[in-house]
Amino acid sequence: MKKIFALLVAAGISMSAFAAPETFTSDANHTFSSFSYSHFGYSIQTSRFNTTTAKFTVDRAAKTGSVEATIDTKSVDTGSKLFDGHIQGEDFLDTGKFPTITYKSTKVNFKGDVPATIDGNLTIKGITKPVTLTVTHFQCADHPMMKKLACGANATAKIKRTEFNAGKYAPNVGDEVTLTLAIEAIKE
């Protein structure tokens, strides 16, 4: 092994070039998802799901990875308990039958050393559609408090709620919804 390492060093190849995949699990206090849409053209409304979990694997040297995220639909937070119940109803999320939204990647696409887009399948109300997330921020570094490697990312996608059987009041209430994931995760 020492001879192989010496040969690699002599050839100018670092061991980091052979990095292995690293797996990260989301930090519940710093991971959530949100959604925004046009409300009759008056304003862009933004609400969030307070409970989102995610697990991802990334091999930065090989430029590969995978992502799985689960959103608890009953954790929707519009800022109004009355409206939360409205969004949880059958016309929208139908949380009694469909308590989660899931996203499972099929491919992570890198630009340089960081993920740029993530192709995958989004499931809402039992309907699965291909959706590409655009990564707007990604960083990995040692976490100053956890004393472990951590990675964080923000990613967004535009979806049509009518495609997921949640289209009540469309098009007056916007059909296009921007879904955003904010994830901070600690290396396992």
C-alpha positions in Angstrom: 0.0 0.0 0.0 2.9 2.4 0.8 4.4 1.8 -2.6 1.0 2.5 -4.3 0.6 5.7 -2.3 4.2 6.8 -3.1 3.6 6.2 -6.8 0.4 8.2 -6.7 2.2 11.1 -4.9 5.1 10.9 -7.3 2.6 11.1 -10.2 1.0 14.1 -8.7 -2.3 12.3 -7.9 -3.8 13.1 -4.5 -5.9 10.6 -2.5 -8.8 13.0 -2.7 -9.1 12.2 -6.4 -10.4 8.8 -5.2 -13.0 10.1 -2.8 -15.8 7.9 -2.0 -19.5 8.8 -1.8 -20.5 10.5 1.4 -24.0 10.2 2.9 -25.7 13.1 4.7 -28.9 13.2 6.8 -30.9 16.4 7.2 -30.8 18.5 10.3 -34.5 18.9 11.3 -33.9 22.4 12.7 -32.5 23.8 9.4 -34.4 21.8 6.7 -37.8 22.8 5.3 -39.6 23.3 2.1 -41.8 26.1 0.9 -44.1 26.9 -2.0 -45.3 30.1 -3.6 -48.0 30.9 -6.1 -50.0 33.8 -7.5 -53.2 34.6 -5.5 -55.7 36.1 -8.0 -52.8 38.2 -9.3 -52.9 40.3 -6.2 -49.8 38.9 -4.6 -47.3 36.0 -4.6 -48.2 34.0 -1.5 -45.5 31.9 0.2 -46.1 29.1 2.7 -43.9 26.4 4.1 -43.9 22.9 5.3 -42.3 22.8 8.7 -41.3 19.1 8.6 -39.1 18.0 5.7 -36.5 15.2 5.9 -33.9 14.5 3.4 -31.0 12.2 2.8 -28.4 12.6 0.1 -25.2 11.0 -1.1 -22.6 12.9 -3.0 -19.3 11.9 -4.5 -17.7 15.3 -5.3 -14.7 13.8 -7.0 -16.8 11.5 -9.3 -19.5 14.2 -9.7 -22.3 11.9 -8.8 -25.0 11.8 -6.2 -28.5 11.0 -5.2 -31.3 12.8 -3.2 -34.4 11.6 -1.4 -36.7 14.1 0.4 -40.0 13.6 2.2 -42.4 16.5 3.0 -45.0 16.0 5.8 -48.1 17.6 4.2 -49.8 18.0 7.5 -47.0 20.4 8.6 -48.2 23.0 6.1 -47.9 26.5 7.6 -49.6 29.3 5.7 -49.6 31.6 8.8 -53.3 30.9 9.4 -54.6 27.8 11.1 -57.9 28.1 9.2 -56.1 28.3 5.8 -53.8 25.4 6.8 -56.9 23.3 7.1 -58.1 24.5 3.7 -54.8 23.6 2.0 -54.9 20.2 3.7 -58.4 19.5 2.3 -59.3 17.2 -0.6 -59.2 20.0 -3.2 -55.5 20.6 -2.6 -53.2 18.3 -0.6 -55.8 15.8 0.8 -53.5 15.1 3.7 -55.9 12.5 5.2 -55.1 10.2 2.2 -51.7 11.5 1.2 -49.7 12.5 4.3 -46.4 13.0 2.4 -44.9 14.5 -0.8 -41.7 12.7 -1.9 -38.9 13.5 -4.3 -36.4 10.9 -5.5 -33.6 11.8 -7.8 -32.6 9.8 -10.9 -29.5 11.9 -11.7 -27.5 14.7 -10.2 -25.9 17.0 -12.8 -22.8 18.9 -11.8 -21.4 22.2 -13.1 -17.7 22.2 -12.1 -17.4 20.9 -8.6 -21.0 21.5 -7.4 -24.5 20.1 -8.2 -26.3 22.3 -10.7 -29.6 20.4 -11.3 -31.2 17.3 -10.0 -33.5 15.2 -12.2 -36.0 13.1 -10.3 -39.6 12.1 -9.6 -41.9 14.2 -7.5 -45.0 12.4 -6.0 -47.9 14.5 -4.8 -51.3 12.9 -4.0 -50.1 9.6 -5.4 -49.3 11.1 -8.8 -45.6 10.9 -9.9 -44.1 13.3 -12.4 -40.5 14.0 -13.5 -39.3 17.2 -12.1 -35.9 18.9 -12.3 -34.7 20.9 -9.3 -32.3 23.8 -10.0 -29.7 24.1 -7.3 -29.3 27.7 -6.4 -26.8 27.2 -3.5 -24.5 24.3 -2.4 -21.8 24.2 0.2 -19.9 21.6 2.2 -17.7 22.5 5.1 -16.9 21.4 8.7 -19.8 22.4 10.9 -18.5 24.6 13.7 -20.8 23.3 16.3 -21.4 19.7 15.3 -17.7 19.1 14.6 -18.6 17.0 11.5 -18.7 17.6 7.8 -22.0 19.3 6.8 -23.5 20.2 3.4 -26.3 22.6 2.7 -28.3 23.3 -0.4 -31.2 25.3 -1.8 -33.0 24.0 -4.8 -36.2 25.0 -6.6 -38.6 23.8 -9.3 -41.7 25.1 -11.0 -44.6 22.7 -11.1 -48.2 22.8 -12.3 -50.6 21.9 -9.4 -53.3 20.8 -11.9 -50.9 17.9 -12.9 -51.1 16.6 -9.4 -54.9 16.8 -9.0 -54.6 19.9 -6.7 -55.9 22.5 -9.2 -58.9 24.0 -7.4 -59.5 27.6 -8.5 -56.9 27.5 -11.3 -56.1 29.6 -13.2 -57.4 32.4 -11.0 -55.3 31.1 -8.2 -52.0 30.3 -10.0 -51.5 26.9 -11.5 -47.8 27.4 -11.5 -46.2 26.7 -8.1 -42.6 27.3 -7.2 -41.4 24.6 -4.8 -38.2 25.3 -2.9 -36.2 23.0 -0.7 -33.7 24.3 1.9 -31.6 21.5 3.3 -28.8 21.4 5.8 -27.4 17.9 6.5 -24.7 16.3 8.6 -22.4 13.5 7.3 -23.4 10.1 8.7 
